[in-house]
């Protein structure tokens, strides 16, 4: 029996997706370069790092790509046609990662855990960031020096740098930046399910006694990471914003979108519109892939600088994003949206707590948000 061990589709574990003998197989696709990407933490950053996939394949057309991440981020990479294998970091994968050999390894994260893993894994050439034996993050070559300096110099990061994060990480890996998009892929069955959910939201007002179905859907990503609580509006400001949308876009439905940590917040928001069938509270506890499908129902998504914003960008949605804590210039909406800066002198700051008044999350007016949504609808 002939086995094509260098074929992209061969694992040695079970039949490949073509379910046929390797001998004279017309689907044989040889691997010339084996690539590993290590991107573990900050789920939005993991999704953003998918912008590296197309530049990698331009430089290494016959590459086999392995992505190493944490279990919580793996759903963001599911169904991605450019990733050949996802390995979730954990006790069971440690021996595998020690044993595998790669031609190129791209270390995206600047963290001790990711840096140590990058240093330990076997690769002929390493790019991005690693770790020295003293626990200090280090750039692995000259291409990484600019992004390394951005992380160490607040003046450069907050005020001088004009490069979006996507450009920075692409250039850090020695790749050619062509403003490549994030890639957040849905399976055919997921697309059908998302379309079903969209029709349900659109028809709900008519089914509940309204005069007609909705004209479209404005998605509101209501939450953010618990590490940076100021990246989301307060519930009262969120309610004000939705009220303004109901005035400005009376024929559109508003879908509240969030994760399990946003469940109680969204119940409060929906309570303010208990008798309004145009405000829909999507389930928050169905898992990350389900949340992606709910977001995909929207025509435009409003969000703070959070995972939800990155998901909307990855889905190719029109996006209105507001910024207070984080750096507005580091996010690329790919000409499909509007970025709003909170009107406070201390932005950006990247602080997890704040004693300043007024808070940045109260300095983006509902009218500004409505005007921005109108401009992209």
Secondary structure, 3 states (H helix, E strand, C coil): CCCCCCECCCCCCCCCCCCCCCCCCCCCCECCEEEEEECCCCHHHHHHHHHHHHHHHHHCCCEEEEEEECHHHHHHHCCCCCCCEEEECCHHHHHHHHHCEEEEEEECCCCHHHHHHHHHCEEEEEEEEEECCCCCEEECCHHHHHHHHHHHCHHHHHHHCCCCHHHHHHHHCCCCCCCCCCCCCCCHHHHHHHHHHHHHHHHHHHHCCCCCCCCEEEEEECCCCCCCHHHCCCHHHHHHHHHHHHHHCCCEEEEEECCHHHHHHHHHHHHCCCCCCCEEECCCCCCHHHHHHHHHCCCEEEEECCHHHHHHHHCCCEEEEEECCCCHHHCCCCCCEEEEECCCCCCCCCCCCCCCCCCHHHCCCHHHHHHHHHHHC
